[in-house]
Amino acid sequence: MSISPPSSSPQPIRSTAGPDPLDLVLIIMGILAGLMLSPNVLGQFLPEIYDRFFLGSVDAQVQSKIFDQVTEQHLKQMQDRLQATGVTEAAIAEAIVELVAQRNAGAKSHGDAIIVAQAQRLAFLRDRLTALVLATLAIMILETVLAPGGVGSVRANRMLRRLATVRYALMAVWVALILAQPDMLGSLPIVFVALLVAVGLVAALVPLTPTRTGAS
């Protein structure tokens, strides 16, 4: 009596239960990098570097400090010259009041320049965050499109795995960016913040790359 070899049944599709260890490492690295670059760490120990990269007002603040030093020195010199000429105290007081008004106007102008510089840097970082979120969405859509036809092909499965790794890497970058500049969330529309949370939860928790398990 001959025994026929067991017929191979189709391999069922099983979705991955969660991220690979490498994906979790990427997210953890993003969190750690964001904490190191945050205002509570980098902003405390290296405030000028934090300002240059995440606030963008270091040049305007330098100009403001130079202006304050120059105007203070000019005010003192003017007072000494007026006293040396023998003018009355009332005339000296009037000249000082005028110089102080000019200094205050200049200080306000430099303060406005600092606010504008910080707003521009915040908009720059917000645009980069938007690009990262859109790129994550594009990777997720690509994984969903390729997954049904790619199951069973070693090359396709490798591509899907690489796409998943890229997805987690993008998430790690925008998590680091948000932690480094938390004020960015306050400047975002509530709809975008909700989208950001939704994309993060889906990208981190919902399996997008199905695999096959062998069955006899």
Secondary structure, 3 states (H helix, E strand, C coil): CCCCCCCCCCCCEEECCCCCHHHHHHHHHHHHHHHHCCCCCHHHHCHHHHHHHHHCCHHHHHHHHHHHHHHHHHHHHHHHHHHHHCCCHHHHHHHHHHHHHHHHHHHHHHHHHHHHHHHHHHHHHHHHHHHHHHHHHHHHHHHHHHHHHHCCCHHHHHHHHHHHHHHHHHHHHHHHHHHHCCHHHHCCCHHHHHHHHHHHHHHHHCCCCEEECCCC
